[in-house]
C-alpha cells in the first residue's frame, strides 16, 4: 500500500548517514567510528516490510544520498515513485501520483527517533541503550533500544559487514518489522551543491505541517 511505502519519516531520516568500518571491530565500536568519520554517502537500497505474523506486506527499492548534518535525498523508484528531501531545516515529501508535497521541520521528525542514532550526536546514550548482539548471517549487529517509552520503535538494529553498514532492521510498537539492505555504498563522495534542494513542481499542492 502507499502507506507502507511512506513509512514513518523517522525511519528514512535515520538512514541518511552510512560509513564503512574495520570489519574486525565489534559492532558498537564500528558504530562509534561511523559517527566520527562520515560526512556524506550515496547508495541503492531494497526495503521490505513484514507484519506481526512475519508476512511480507510491502517491497520497494530506490536510491539515497546524504550530507551531514541533516541533508539527504531518499528516492523510491518502485513500486510507487516518491521523493523525500531534507535540506537541513525542512523535510519535503513529494508524491507525484497525488501531485502533493508535504513539508515538515527537521526537528519534528528527528527528535526521539532512530535518526538520533546516526545524526552524529555525542549524547546518544541519553536516548538509547546500545549493545553488540553478535554475528548473524555474516553481519555484526548493534541493537539500540530507546529509553523513552514514547518512541515509535521498540528497537533498531544495525548490521555491519565488509563494506560498512549493510542492513538495518526496525521493529515498531505494533510488531511490524522494516528491513532495509544497502548496495553499492559510496562513502564521502562529492555531491552537487543542489542535491538537497527541493522546489515543488508547478501545480502541486503544498501542505506545511
LUMDRENKOL-522208 format. One record per residue: x, y, z of N, C-alpha, C, O in turn. Coordinates in steps of 0.1 Angstrom, whole numbers, padded with zeros to 4 digits, always signed. Layout:
BEGIN
XYZXYZXYZXYZ
...
***
This chain:
BEGIN
+0008-0012+0000+0000+0000+0000+0009+0012+0000+0021+0012+0003
+0003+0024-0004+0010+0036-0004+0015+0040+0010+0025+0046+0012
+0006+0037+0020+0010+0040+0034+0023+0032+0038+0031+0037+0045
+0024+0020+0033+0036+0012+0036+0048+0018+0030+0059+0018+0035
+0047+0024+0018+0058+0030+0011+0062+0042+0018+0074+0045+0020
+0053+0050+0023+0056+0062+0030+0064+0059+0043+0074+0066+0046
+0060+0049+0050+0065+0046+0063+0065+0057+0072+0058+0067+0070
+0073+0056+0083+0074+0068+0092+0087+0075+0088+0097+0069+0085
+0086+0088+0087+0097+0096+0082+0110+0094+0091+0121+0095+0086
+0107+0090+0103+0119+0088+0112+0127+0076+0107+0139+0076+0109
+0121+0066+0101+0128+0055+0095+0138+0060+0084+0150+0057+0084
+0133+0069+0075+0140+0073+0064+0152+0082+0069+0163+0081+0064
+0149+0092+0078+0159+0101+0082+0170+0093+0090+0182+0097+0089
+0166+0082+0096+0176+0075+0104+0187+0068+0096+0196+0063+0102
+0185+0068+0083+0194+0060+0075+0203+0069+0066+0210+0064+0057
+0202+0083+0067+0209+0091+0058+0224+0093+0061+0230+0101+0054
+0230+0086+0070+0244+0086+0072+0250+0072+0073+0247+0065+0083
+0258+0068+0064+0264+0054+0063+0279+0055+0062+0284+0065+0057
+0286+0045+0066+0300+0045+0066+0307+0032+0067+0301+0023+0074
+0318+0029+0060+0325+0016+0061+0333+0016+0074+0337+0027+0079
+0336+0004+0079+0343+0002+0092+0353-0009+0090+0353-0016+0081
+0362-0009+0100+0371-0021+0102+0363-0033+0104+0356-0034+0115
+0363-0043+0095+0355-0054+0097+0357-0062+0109+0349-0070+0113
+0369-0061+0115+0372-0069+0127+0367-0062+0140+0368-0069+0151
+0363-0050+0140+0359-0043+0152+0345-0048+0156+0337-0052+0148
+0342-0047+0169+0329-0050+0174+0318-0040+0169+0322-0029+0165
+0306-0045+0168+0295-0036+0162+0294-0023+0169+0293-0012+0162
+0295-0022+0182+0294-0010+0189+0305+0000+0186+0303+0012+0184
+0317-0006+0185+0329+0002+0182+0328+0007+0168+0332+0018+0165
+0323-0001+0159+0322+0003+0145+0311+0014+0143+0313+0023+0135
+0301+0013+0151+0291+0024+0151+0297+0037+0155+0294+0048+0149
+0304+0037+0166+0310+0049+0171+0321+0055+0161+0322+0067+0160
+0327+0046+0154+0337+0050+0144+0329+0057+0133+0333+0067+0127
+0318+0051+0129+0309+0057+0119+0305+0071+0123+0305+0080+0114
+0301+0074+0135+0297+0087+0140+0308+0097+0137+0305+0109+0133
+0320+0093+0138+0331+0103+0137+0337+0105+0124+0345+0114+0122
+0334+0096+0114+0341+0096+0101+0333+0100+0089+0339+0103+0079
+0320+0098+0089+0313+0100+0077+0307+0114+0075+0300+0119+0084
+0309+0120+0064+0303+0133+0061+0292+0132+0050+0283+0140+0050
+0294+0122+0041+0284+0121+0030+0285+0107+0025+0294+0099+0027
+0274+0103+0018+0274+0089+0012+0262+0088+0002+0253+0097+0002
+0263+0078-0006+0252+0075-0015+0252+0060-0018+0262+0053-0017
+0240+0055-0020+0238+0040-0022+0225+0037-0028+0216+0046-0029
+0223+0025-0032+0210+0020-0036+0204+0012-0024+0212+0009-0014
+0191+0009-0023+0186+0002-0012+0174-0006-0017+0167-0003-0027
+0171-0017-0010+0159-0025-0011+0153-0026+0003+0159-0028+0013
+0140-0024+0003+0133-0024+0016+0121-0034+0016+0114-0035+0006
+0119-0041+0027+0108-0050+0029+0102-0047+0042+0108-0044+0052
+0088-0048+0042+0081-0046+0055+0073-0059+0058+0066-0064+0049
+0074-0063+0070+0067-0075+0074+0057-0072+0086+0060-0064+0094
+0045-0079+0086+0036-0076+0096+0040-0085+0109+0050-0092+0109
+0032-0084+0119+0035-0091+0132+0036-0106+0130+0044-0112+0137
+0029-0111+0120+0029-0126+0118+0041-0130+0109+0043-0142+0106
+0049-0120+0104+0060-0123+0096+0057-0124+0081+0065-0128+0073
+0045-0119+0077+0040-0119+0063+0046-0107+0057+0045-0096+0062
+0052-0109+0045+0057-0097+0037+0045-0089+0032+0036-0095+0025
+0044-0076+0035+0033-0068+0031+0037-0057+0021+0028-0051+0015
+0050-0055+0020+0054-0044+0010+0069-0045+0007+0077-0049+0015
+0072-0043-0006+0086-0043-0011+0088-0030-0019+0079-0026-0026
+0100-0024-0018+0103-0012-0025+0118-0011-0027+0126-0018-0020
+0122-0003-0037+0136-0001-0039+0138+0013-0044+0129+0020-0049
+0151+0018-0043+0154+0031-0047+0168+0035-0044+0177+0027-0043
+0171+0048-0043+0184+0053-0041+0184+0064-0030+0174+0070-0027
+0196+0066-0024+0197+0076-0013+0210+0083-0014+0220+0077-0019
+0211+0095-0009+0223+0102-0007+0221+0111+0005+0210+0115+0008
+0232+0115+0012+0232+0124+0023+0244+0132+0025+0255+0128+0020
+0243+0143+0032+0255+0151+0036+0252+0156+0049+0242+0163+0052
+0261+0153+0059+0259+0158+0072+0262+0173+0073+0270+0178+0066
+0254+0180+0082+0244+0175+0090+0230+0177+0084+0227+0188+0079
+0222+0167+0084+0207+0169+0082+0203+0170+0067+0191+0173+0065
+0212+0168+0058+0207+0170+0044+0207+0156+0037+0217+0148+0038
+0197+0153+0030+0196+0139+0024+0185+0139+0013+0176+0148+0012
+0186+0130+0004+0177+0128-0007+0174+0113-0007+0183+0105-0010
+0161+0109-0005+0157+0095-0005+0147+0093-0016+0136+0099-0015
+0150+0085-0026+0141+0083-0037+0136+0069-0038+0143+0060-0040
+0122+0067-0037+0116+0055-0040+0113+0054-0055+0107+0063-0061
+0118+0043-0062+0116+0042-0076+0105+0032-0079+0097+0034-0088
+0104+0021-0071+0094+0011-0073+0089+0006-0059+0096+0006-0050
+0076+0003-0058+0065+0002-0068+0058+0016-0070+0052+0018-0080
+0060+0025-0061+0054+0038-0062+0065+0049-0061+0073+0049-0052
+0065+0058-0070+0075+0069-0070+0073+0078-0059+0061+0082-0056
+0083+0082-0052+0082+0092-0041+0096+0098-0039+0106+0090-0039
+0097+0110-0036+0110+0117-0033+0109+0124-0019+0099+0131-0016
+0119+0121-0011+0119+0127+0002+0133+0135+0003+0143+0128+0002
+0132+0148+0006+0144+0156+0006+0145+0164+0019+0135+0170+0023
+0157+0163+0026+0159+0171+0038+0170+0181+0034+0181+0178+0030
+0167+0194+0036+0176+0205+0032+0184+0210+0044+0190+0221+0043
+0182+0204+0056+0189+0209+0068+0180+0216+0077+0182+0216+0089
+0169+0221+0072+0159+0228+0080+0145+0222+0079+0138+0222+0088
+0142+0217+0067+0129+0212+0064+0130+0198+0057+0140+0195+0051
+0120+0190+0058+0119+0178+0051+0107+0179+0041+0096+0182+0045
+0110+0176+0028+0100+0177+0017+0096+0163+0013+0105+0155+0010
+0084+0160+0013+0079+0147+0008+0070+0149-0004+0059+0155-0003
+0075+0144-0016+0068+0147-0028+0062+0134-0034+0069+0124-0036
+0049+0133-0036+0042+0122-0041+0037+0126-0055+0027+0133-0056
+0044+0122-0066+0040+0126-0079+0026+0121-0084+0019+0128-0091
+0022+0110-0079+0009+0105-0083-0003+0113-0078-0013+0116-0085
-0001+0119-0066-0011+0128-0060-0008+0142-0063-0016+0151-0059
+0004+0145-0069+0008+0159-0071+0007+0167-0058+0001+0178-0057
+0013+0161-0047+0012+0167-0034+0026+0167-0027+0034+0157-0028
+0029+0178-0021+0041+0180-0013+0038+0183+0001+0031+0192+0004
+0044+0175+0010+0042+0178+0025+0055+0183+0030+0066+0177+0027
+0055+0193+0038+0067+0199+0044+0067+0199+0059+0057+0203+0065
+0077+0194+0065+0079+0194+0079+0092+0200+0083+0102+0200+0076
+0093+0205+0096+0106+0209+0101+0114+0197+0105+0108+0187+0109
+0127+0197+0102+0135+0186+0105+0134+0182+0120+0133+0170+0123
+0133+0191+0129+0132+0188+0143+0119+0180+0146+0119+0172+0156
+0109+0181+0138+0096+0174+0141+0098+0159+0138+0091+0151+0145
+0107+0155+0130+0108+0141+0126+0121+0135+0130+0123+0123+0128
+0130+0142+0136+0143+0136+0141+0143+0134+0156+0148+0124+0161
+0137+0143+0164+0137+0142+0178+0131+0129+0183+0120+0126+0179
+0138+0122+0192+0133+0110+0198+0130+0099+0188+0120+0092+0189
+0138+0098+0177+0136+0088+0167+0149+0081+0165+0159+0085+0170
+0149+0070+0157+0162+0063+0154+0172+0073+0147+0184+0070+0146
+0167+0084+0141+0176+0093+0135+0187+0098+0145+0198+0101+0140
+0184+0098+0157+0193+0103+0167+0205+0093+0168+0216+0098+0172
+0204+0081+0163+0215+0072+0163+0225+0076+0153+0237+0073+0155
+0221+0081+0142+0230+0084+0131+0233+0099+0128+0239+0102+0118
+0228+0107+0137+0229+0122+0134+0242+0128+0140+0244+0140+0139
+0251+0119+0145+0264+0125+0149+0264+0131+0163+0274+0137+0167
+0253+0129+0171+0253+0134+0184+0262+0127+0193+0264+0115+0192
+0268+0134+0203+0277+0128+0212+0270+0123+0225+0276+0117+0234
+0257+0125+0226+0250+0121+0238+0239+0110+0235+0228+0110+0240
+0243+0101+0225+0234+0091+0221+0229+0082+0233+0218+0078+0234
+0238+0080+0243+0235+0072+0254+0223+0077+0262+0217+0070+0270
+0220+0090+0261+0209+0096+0268+0196+0091+0263+0186+0090+0270
+0195+0087+0250+0183+0083+0244+0182+0069+0241+0170+0063+0240
+0193+0062+0240+0193+0047+0236+0202+0039+0244+0213+0044+0249
+0198+0027+0247+0208+0017+0253+0214+0009+0241+0206+0003+0234
+0227+0010+0240+0234+0003+0229+0241-0009+0233+0247-0010+0244
+0240-0020+0225+0247-0032+0228+0250-0040+0215+0242-0040+0206
+0262-0046+0215+0265-0055+0204+0258-0069+0207+0259-0074+0218
+0252-0074+0196+0244-0087+0199+0250-0098+0190+0243-0108+0189
+0262-0097+0185+0269-0108+0179+0267-0108+0164+0261-0099+0158
+0272-0119+0158+0272-0120+0143+0261-0129+0139+0259-0140+0144
+0253-0125+0130+0242-0132+0124+0242-0131+0109+0242-0119+0104
+0241-0142+0102+0241-0142+0087+0252-0134+0081+0251-0127+0071
+0264-0134+0088+0276-0128+0083+0277-0113+0086+0287-0107+0081
+0268-0108+0094+0269-0094+0098+0271-0092+0113+0265-0100+0120
+0278-0082+0117+0279-0079+0131+0268-0069+0134+0267-0059+0128
+0260-0072+0145+0248-0064+0147+0249-0056+0160+0254-0061+0170
+0245-0044+0159+0243-0035+0171+0228-0033+0173+0221-0030+0164
+0224-0034+0185+0210-0031+0189+0209-0019+0197+0216-0016+0206
+0199-0010+0193+0196+0002+0200+0182+0002+0205+0173+0001+0197
+0180+0003+0218+0167+0002+0224+0164+0016+0230+0172+0021+0239
+0154+0023+0226+0151+0037+0231+0148+0036+0246+0141+0027+0250
+0152+0046+0253+0149+0047+0267+0135+0053+0270+0129+0050+0280
+0131+0061+0260+0117+0067+0262+0107+0057+0257+0108+0051+0246
+0096+0056+0264+0085+0047+0260+0076+0054+0250+0068+0047+0244
+0079+0066+0247+0071+0074+0237+0077+0072+0223+0071+0077+0213
+0088+0065+0222+0095+0063+0209+0086+0054+0200+0079+0045+0205
+0086+0057+0187+0078+0049+0178+0083+0035+0176+0076+0026+0170
+0096+0032+0180+0102+0019+0177+0105+0013+0190+0110+0019+0200
+0104-0001+0191+0108-0008+0202+0123-0011+0202+0129-0011+0212
+0128-0012+0190+0143-0014+0188+0147-0011+0174+0139-0012+0164
+0160-0008+0173+0166-0006+0160+0179-0014+0159+0186-0014+0169
+0181-0022+0149+0193-0030+0147+0201-0025+0135+0195-0023+0124
+0214-0024+0136+0223-0020+0125+0232-0032+0122+0239-0037+0132
+0233-0036+0110+0242-0048+0106+0254-0043+0098+0252-0037+0088
+0266-0046+0103+0278-0042+0097+0285-0053+0090+0287-0064+0097
+0290-0052+0078+0297-0062+0071+0310-0056+0065+0315-0045+0070
+0316-0062+0055+0329-0057+0050+0328-0044+0044+0338-0036+0044
+0316-0040+0038+0315-0027+0032+0310-0016+0041+0307-0005+0037
+0308-0020+0054+0303-0010+0063+0288-0014+0068+0285-0025+0070
+0280-0003+0069+0266-0006+0072+0259-0012+0060+0257-0005+0050
+0254-0025+0062+0248-0032+0051+0233-0034+0052+0226-0036+0043
+0229-0033+0065+0214-0036+0067+0209-0029+0079+0217-0025+0088
+0197-0027+0080+0190-0020+0091+0177-0027+0094+0169-0029+0084
+0173-0029+0106+0161-0036+0110+0154-0027+0120+0160-0024+0130
+0141-0024+0118+0134-0016+0127+0121-0023+0131+0113-0027+0122
+0118-0024+0144+0106-0030+0149+0098-0020+0156+0103-0013+0165
+0085-0018+0152+0077-0008+0158+0068-0014+0169+0069-0026+0172
+0061-0005+0176+0053-0010+0188+0042-0019+0184+0036-0026+0193
+0038-0020+0171+0028-0029+0167+0033-0043+0161+0026-0051+0156
+0046-0045+0163+0052-0057+0158+0056-0057+0143+0061-0067+0139
+0054-0046+0136+0058-0046+0122+0073-0044+0121+0079-0036+0129
+0079-0051+0112+0094-0051+0110+0097-0045+0096+0092-0050+0086
+0106-0035+0096+0111-0030+0083+0126-0034+0082+0134-0031+0091
+0129-0040+0071+0143-0044+0068+0148-0037+0056+0142-0038+0045
+0159-0030+0057+0165-0023+0046+0179-0028+0044+0187-0029+0053
+0182-0031+0031+0195-0036+0027+0201-0026+0017+0194-0022+0008
+0214-0022+0019+0220-0012+0011+0230-0019+0001+0236-0029+0004
+0232-0012-0011+0240-0018-0021+0248-0007-0028+0243+0004-0029
+0260-0010-0032+0268+0000-0039+0271+0012-0031+0272+0023-0037
+0274+0010-0018+0276+0022-0010+0289+0029-0013+0300+0023-0014
+0288+0042-0015+0300+0051-0018+0301+0061-0007+0291+0068-0004
+0312+0061+0000+0314+0069+0012+0321+0082+0009+0331+0082+0001
+0316+0093+0015+0322+0106+0013+0324+0110-0001+0335+0115-0005
+0315+0108-0010+0316+0113-0024+0314+0128-0025+0308+0134-0015
+0318+0134-0036+0315+0148-0038+0301+0149-0044+0299+0144-0055
+0292+0156-0037+0278+0157-0042+0275+0171-0047+0281+0180-0041
+0267+0172-0057+0263+0185-0062+0257+0194-0051+0250+0189-0042
+0260+0207-0052+0255+0217-0042+0240+0217-0041+0234+0220-0031
+0234+0214-0053+0219+0215-0053+0212+0201-0051+0200+0200-0053
+0220+0191-0046+0215+0178-0045+0204+0177-0034+0195+0168-0034
+0204+0186-0024+0195+0186-0013+0186+0198-0013+0180+0202-0003
+0184+0204-0025+0174+0214-0026+0161+0208-0033+0162+0199-0041
+0150+0214-0029+0137+0209-0035+0128+0221-0038+0126+0229-0029
+0124+0221-0050+0114+0231-0054+0101+0224-0058+0101+0216-0067
+0090+0227-0052+0077+0220-0055+0074+0222-0070+0075+0233-0075
+0070+0211-0077+0067+0212-0091+0055+0221-0093+0046+0222-0084
+0054+0227-0104+0043+0236-0107+0030+0228-0107+0029+0218-0113
+0020+0234-0100+0007+0227-0099+0005+0218-0087-0006+0214-0085
+0016+0215-0080+0015+0206-0069+0009+0213-0057+0012+0224-0054
+0001+0206-0049-0004+0211-0036+0007+0210-0026+0013+0199-0025
+0009+0221-0018+0019+0221-0008+0012+0222+0006+0005+0231+0008
+0015+0212+0014+0009+0212+0028+0020+0213+0038+0030+0205+0038
+0020+0223+0046+0030+0226+0056+0025+0221+0070+0014+0226+0074
+0033+0213+0077+0028+0208+0090+0038+0214+0101+0036+0211+0113
***
